[in-house]
Amino acid sequence: MQIYNYFTIIIILAAAFGYFNKRFLKLPRTIGVMIIALLTSLGIVLAGSYFPDVFGQTKKMILSVDFYTILMKIMLSFLLFAGSIHIKLKDIKSERAPIIAFSTIGVLLSTVIVGGLMYYLLQAFNLDIPFINCLLFGALISPTDPIAVMGILKTANIPKSLETKISGESLFNDGVAVVVFVSIYEISQVGLANMGISDIALLFLKEAGGGILLGTILGSLGTYVLKTIDDYSVEVMVTLAMVMGGYMMASFLHISGPLAMVVAGIFIGNRGRDVGMSNLTEEYIDKFWEMLDEILNAVLFLLIGLELLVINFEHIYILIGIIAIFVVLFARFVSVGIPFLILKRKVKFEKNSFPILVWGGIRGGISVALALALPRHSSGDMFVAITYIIVLFSIIFQGLTIGKLAKRLTAKSAKKSQ
């Protein structure tokens, strides 16, 4: 009953903050909700000396929320499916080269660059952190989050192909980054000396390949079921069952649930839409997943803001976190830049797409959740604090300026072409 009460409070706060943002702040919805939650957390901290009971009860409630489980085991499946069901396969196919390159080579490059630079940075602060732990941090901070940026980009009048590149990369690199994180975590537990290159490759192939295969099977089965009936209420439940049952199956098989959801969502949003849905069913399925996506996003960013209350911020963590912001931005510049230069001769990139791709690499809830999955010993608390600082900067500063940057660059190009 207590869990239900906490969940009720979270929904009430999400609704109240969403209303306040829409009525007064008029910021992008998810960013506005997070900023209000962040300010609320700061207010609770400041009021803690006057009202210790209120502070204690609020902190207890936040501590009882297992952020990693809620996001990675529950919410992520819905969010990725809801995002991918609206992706057009023909758009993905036309942009498949940059999407694959950014979401695989880009993630791996970013993981290595961040891991290596963080290792030397921490050494400079006399913190003897194993290199494998720094690689884990590199993996968890590398995935970009489409949630906070896509709504802004749609209002910035950027070319559709660039929007597809960013959304496609974000959807797939979430899954790839989780696979990389899990693989590095397994290596850290077993020991690199006890695993050969073939073992690492097999682990990666099982996670990623298994997820893609499961997503294809789920999408094919779901399409067949939708094709054999015409009842929008049942068909909506079928898609819901696909997501919940498919993610549970992926967890049981130890394969990538995020990749399975992305593939299944693309399959249902294209093949399933073409052969298995009436116009009425299509409308209801789209509205259902759009609404669920909005609610879960509001809850997610509310929780990110409230997590401030329970994260251990030591002075040295704050300083390292501020420096790490530039480390991550540099890694994004290089990890996007190398594939960009390689593909530029064969793939058409829009004018000014490179700075938008770099600055649009916003970090979000997945990075926080993966950081919270690290053991509290062995530098876990430090990496949680550093991750939180980077995510706050990314969502607030990059999230609020990416639209203006896109508009400015687009306008600049338009003037030059005249």
C-alpha positions in Angstrom: 0.0 0.0 0.0 2.9 2.3 0.8 4.4 1.8 -2.7 1.0 2.7 -4.2 0.9 5.9 -2.0 4.3 6.9 -3.2 3.4 6.3 -6.8 0.2 8.4 -6.3 2.4 11.3 -5.0 4.7 11.0 -8.0 1.8 11.1 -10.5 0.3 14.1 -8.6 3.6 16.0 -8.7 4.2 15.2 -12.4 0.7 16.5 -13.2 1.1 19.6 -11.1 4.6 20.4 -12.4 3.4 19.8 -16.0 0.5 22.2 -15.5 2.7 24.9 -13.9 5.2 24.6 -16.8 2.6 24.7 -19.5 0.8 27.7 -17.8 3.8 29.8 -16.7 7.2 28.6 -17.8 6.3 27.3 -21.2 9.5 25.3 -21.5 9.7 22.0 -23.4 7.5 19.7 -21.3 10.1 17.2 -20.0 12.8 19.8 -19.4 10.3 22.1 -17.6 9.1 19.3 -15.3 12.7 18.3 -14.4 13.7 21.9 -13.6 10.7 22.4 -11.3 11.5 19.1 -9.6 15.1 20.2 -9.2 14.1 23.5 -7.7 11.6 21.7 -5.4 14.4 19.4 -4.3 16.7 22.4 -3.5 13.8 24.0 -1.6 13.4 20.8 0.5 17.1 20.7 1.2 17.1 24.4 2.3 14.0 23.8 4.4 15.5 20.7 6.0 17.0 22.6 8.9 13.6 24.1 9.8 11.4 21.1 9.0 13.6 18.0 9.5 10.6 15.6 9.5 9.5 16.8 6.1 13.0 16.5 4.7 13.4 13.0 6.3 10.1 11.7 4.9 10.7 13.0 1.4 14.2 11.6 1.3 12.8 8.2 2.6 10.3 8.2 -0.2 12.9 8.9 -2.9 15.2 6.3 -1.4 12.4 3.7 -1.6 12.1 4.3 -5.4 14.5 2.0 -7.1 15.3 4.3 -10.0 17.4 1.6 -11.9 14.6 -1.0 -11.7 11.8 1.5 -12.6 13.6 2.8 -15.6 15.6 -0.1 -17.0 13.2 -3.0 -16.1 9.9 -1.2 -16.6 9.8 2.2 -18.2 12.5 1.8 -20.8 10.6 -0.9 -22.7 7.5 1.3 -23.1 9.6 4.4 -24.0 11.6 2.7 -26.7 8.6 1.0 -28.3 6.6 4.2 -28.2 9.5 6.1 -29.8 10.2 3.5 -32.5 6.6 2.8 -33.5 6.5 6.2 -35.2 9.8 5.7 -37.1 9.2 5.1 -40.9 11.2 2.2 -42.2 11.9 3.9 -45.5 13.4 6.9 -43.6 15.6 4.5 -41.6 16.7 2.7 -44.7 17.7 5.9 -46.5 19.7 7.0 -43.4 20.9 3.5 -42.3 24.6 4.1 -42.8 25.0 7.1 -40.5 22.5 5.7 -38.0 24.4 2.4 -37.7 27.8 4.2 -37.6 26.8 6.7 -34.9 25.0 4.1 -32.8 27.8 1.5 -32.9 31.2 3.0 -33.8 30.2 6.2 -32.2 29.2 4.6 -28.9 32.3 2.4 -28.8 34.6 5.4 -29.5 32.8 7.5 -26.9 33.1 4.7 -24.3 36.9 4.4 -24.9 37.6 8.1 -25.1 35.6 9.0 -21.9 37.0 6.0 -20.1 40.6 6.8 -20.9 40.3 10.5 -20.2 38.4 10.0 -16.9 41.1 7.5 -15.8 43.8 10.1 -16.2 41.6 12.9 -14.8 40.9 10.8 -11.6 44.6 10.0 -11.3 45.3 13.7 -11.4 43.0 14.1 -8.3 44.9 11.2 -6.6 41.9 8.9 -7.0 43.2 5.4 -7.8 40.2 4.1 -9.8 40.7 0.9 -11.9 40.6 1.5 -15.7 37.7 -1.0 -16.1 35.5 1.2 -13.8 36.3 4.2 -15.9 35.3 2.3 -19.0 32.0 1.4 -17.3 31.4 5.1 -16.8 32.3 5.7 -20.4 29.7 3.2 -21.5 26.9 4.5 -19.2 27.4 8.2 -20.2 27.7 7.5 -24.0 24.0 6.9 -25.0 22.1 10.0 -26.1 18.5 10.5 -25.1 16.0 11.4 -27.8 13.3 12.3 -25.3 14.3 15.8 -24.4 15.5 16.9 -27.9 13.1 15.6 -30.5 10.2 17.8 -29.7 12.4 20.9 -29.9 14.0 19.8 -33.2 10.6 19.4 -34.8 9.9 23.1 -34.2 13.3 24.2 -35.5 12.4 23.4 -39.1 15.5 21.2 -39.6 15.5 18.8 -42.6 13.6 15.6 -42.1 16.6 13.5 -43.0 18.7 15.1 -40.2 15.8 14.5 -37.7 15.7 10.9 -38.8 19.5 10.6 -38.2 19.3 12.0 -34.7 16.2 10.0 -33.6 17.4 6.8 -35.2 20.8 7.1 -33.6 19.3 7.8 -30.2 16.9 4.8 -30.3 19.6 2.3 -31.4 22.5 3.7 -29.3 20.4 3.3 -26.1 20.3 -0.4 -26.8 23.9 -0.7 -28.0 25.2 1.3 -25.0 23.3 -1.0 -22.6 24.9 -4.0 -24.3 28.4 -2.4 -24.1 27.8 -1.6 -20.4 26.6 -5.1 -19.6 29.6 -6.6 -21.4 32.1 -4.4 -19.6 30.4 -5.1 -16.3 30.7 -8.9 -16.9 34.4 -8.5 -17.7 34.9 -6.5 -14.5 33.3 -9.3 -12.5 35.1 -12.2 -14.1 38.4 -10.3 -14.8 39.8 -9.4 -18.2 42.5 -12.1 -17.8 39.9 -14.8 -17.6 38.1 -13.7 -20.8 39.5 -13.9 -24.3 38.6 -11.7 -27.3 36.3 -14.5 -28.6 34.4 -14.6 -25.2 33.9 -10.8 -25.3 32.7 -10.9 -28.9 30.4 -13.9 -28.2 28.9 -12.0 -25.2 28.3 -8.9 -27.3 26.9 -10.9 -30.2 24.5 -12.8 -27.9 23.2 -9.6 -26.2 22.8 -7.5 -29.4 22.1 -10.2 -32.0 19.6 -12.0 -29.6 17.8 -8.7 -29.0 17.4 -7.9 -32.7 16.3 -11.5 -33.4 13.7 -11.4 -30.5 12.4 -8.0 -31.7 12.0 -9.4 -35.2 10.1 -12.4 -33.9 7.9 -10.2 -31.7 7.1 -7.8 -34.5 6.3 -10.7 -36.9 4.0 -12.4 -34.4 2.4 -9.2 -33.4 1.7 -8.3 -37.0 0.1 -11.7 -37.7 -2.2 -11.3 -34.6 -3.2 -7.8 -35.6 -3.9 -9.0 -39.1 -6.4 -11.7 -38.0 -8.7 -9.4 -36.0 -10.3 -6.0 -36.2 -11.0 -4.7 -32.8 -9.0 -1.6 -31.7 -9.3 -2.3 -28.0 -7.9 -5.8 -28.3 -5.2 -4.7 -30.7 -4.0 -2.0 -28.3 -3.7 -4.7 -25.6 -1.8 -6.9 -28.1 0.9 -4.3 -28.5 1.0 -3.8 -24.7 1.4 -7.5 -24.2 4.1 -7.6 -26.8 6.2 -5.0 -25.0 5.7 -6.4 -21.4 6.0 -10.1 -22.4 8.9 -9.4 -24.9 10.9 -7.4 -22.4 10.4 -10.1 -19.7 11.5 -12.8 -22.2 14.6 -10.8 -23.1 15.5 -10.5 -19.4 15.0 -14.3 -18.9 17.2 -15.1 -22.0 19.8 -12.5 -21.0 19.7 -10.7 -24.3 19.1 -7.0 -25.1 15.6 -6.0 -24.2 16.1 -2.4 -25.4 17.2 -3.5 -28.9 14.3 -6.0 -29.0 11.8 -3.2 -28.3 13.2 -0.8 -30.9 13.1 -3.5 -33.6 9.6 -4.7 -32.6 8.4 -1.1 -32.5 9.7 -0.4 -36.0 8.2 -3.6 -37.3 4.7 -2.9 -35.8 4.9 0.8 -36.9 5.6 -0.2 -40.5 4.6 -3.7 -41.5 2.0 -4.0 -38.8 0.5 -0.7 -39.7 0.3 -1.5 -43.4 -1.2 -5.0 -43.2 -2.7 -5.4 -39.7 -4.5 -2.2 -38.8 -7.6 -0.4 -39.8 -7.6 3.4 -39.8 -9.5 3.3 -36.5 -7.1 0.9 -34.9 -4.1 2.9 -36.2 -5.5 6.0 -34.6 -6.1 4.4 -31.2 -2.7 2.6 -31.1 -0.9 5.9 -32.0 -2.8 7.9 -29.4 -2.4 5.2 -26.7 1.4 5.0 -27.1 1.7 8.8 -27.5 -0.2 9.3 -24.2 1.8 6.6 -22.4 5.0 8.1 -23.7 4.1 11.5 -22.4 3.1 10.3 -18.9 6.2 8.1 -18.5 8.5 10.9 -19.7 7.0 13.3 -17.2 7.5 10.8 -14.4 11.0 10.0 -15.5 12.2 13.6 -15.6 10.4 14.3 -12.3 12.4 11.5 -10.7 15.6 12.8 -12.2 15.0 16.1 -10.5 14.1 14.6 -7.2 17.1 12.3 -7.2 19.1 15.4 -6.1 17.9 14.7 -2.6 19.7 11.3 -2.3 22.9 11.7 -4.2 26.1 12.2 -2.3 27.7 15.4 -3.6 31.2 15.9 -2.2 33.1 19.0 -3.2 35.7 17.0 -5.2 32.8 15.1 -7.0 31.3 18.4 -8.1 34.7 19.7 -9.4 35.4 16.4 -11.3 31.8 16.5 -12.6 32.2 20.0 -14.1 35.4 18.9 -15.8 33.8 15.7 -17.0 31.2 17.8 -18.9 33.9 18.9 -21.2 35.3 15.4 -21.4 32.0 14.1 -22.6 31.4 16.9 -25.1 34.9 16.2 -26.5 34.2 12.5 -26.8 30.9 13.3 -28.6 32.7 15.6 -31.0 35.3 12.9 -31.9 32.9 9.9 -31.8 30.5 11.7 -34.2 33.3 13.4 -36.2 35.2 10.3 -37.3 32.1 8.5 -38.7 30.9 11.8 -40.2 34.2 12.3 -42.1 34.3 8.6 -43.2 30.7 8.7 -44.5 30.7 12.3 -45.9 32.0 11.1 -49.3 29.2 8.6 -49.8 26.3 9.9 -47.7 24.5 13.2 -48.1 24.7 15.3 -44.9 22.7 18.5 -44.6 24.5 21.8 -44.2 25.5 22.5 -40.6 24.4 19.0 -39.6 27.6 18.2 -37.7 27.3 20.9 -35.0 23.6 19.9 -34.5 24.6 16.2 -34.2 27.3 17.0 -31.7 25.3 19.5 -29.5 22.1 17.3 -29.9 23.8 14.4 -28.1 21.8 14.9 -24.9 22.3 12.5 -22.0 19.3 11.5 -19.9 17.7 9.0 -17.6 19.4 5.9 -18.9 22.8 7.3 -17.9 21.5 8.0 -14.4 19.9 4.5 -14.1 23.0 2.7 -15.2 25.2 4.8 -12.8 22.9 3.8 -10.0 23.4 0.1 -11.0 27.1 0.4 -10.1 28.1 -1.1 -6.8 28.2 1.6 -4.1 31.7 0.5 -3.1 34.4 0.7 -5.8 33.7 4.4 -6.7 29.9 3.9 -7.4 28.8 7.0 -5.4 31.3 9.2 -7.1 30.3 8.1 -10.6 26.6 8.6 -9.7 27.3 12.2 -8.7 29.4 12.9 -11.8 26.7 11.4 -14.0 24.0 13.5 -12.4 26.0 16.7 -13.0 26.6 15.8 -16.7 22.9 14.9 -17.2 21.7 18.1 -15.6 23.9 20.2 -17.8 23.0 18.2 -20.9 19.2 18.4 -20.4 19.1 22.0 -19.2 21.7 23.8 -21.3 22.0 21.6 -24.4 18.2 20.8 -24.4 17.2 24.4 -24.1 19.7 25.7 -26.7 19.7 22.9 -29.4 16.5 24.3 -31.0 18.0 27.9 -31.1 21.2 26.5 -32.5 19.4 24.6 -35.3 17.2 27.7 -36.2 20.3 30.0 -36.2 22.3 27.7 -38.4 19.3 27.0 -40.8 18.7 30.8 -41.1 22.4 31.4 -41.7 22.5 28.8 -44.5 19.3 30.3 -46.0 20.9 33.8 -46.1 24.0 32.4 -47.8 22.0 30.6 -50.5 20.1 33.8 -51.4 
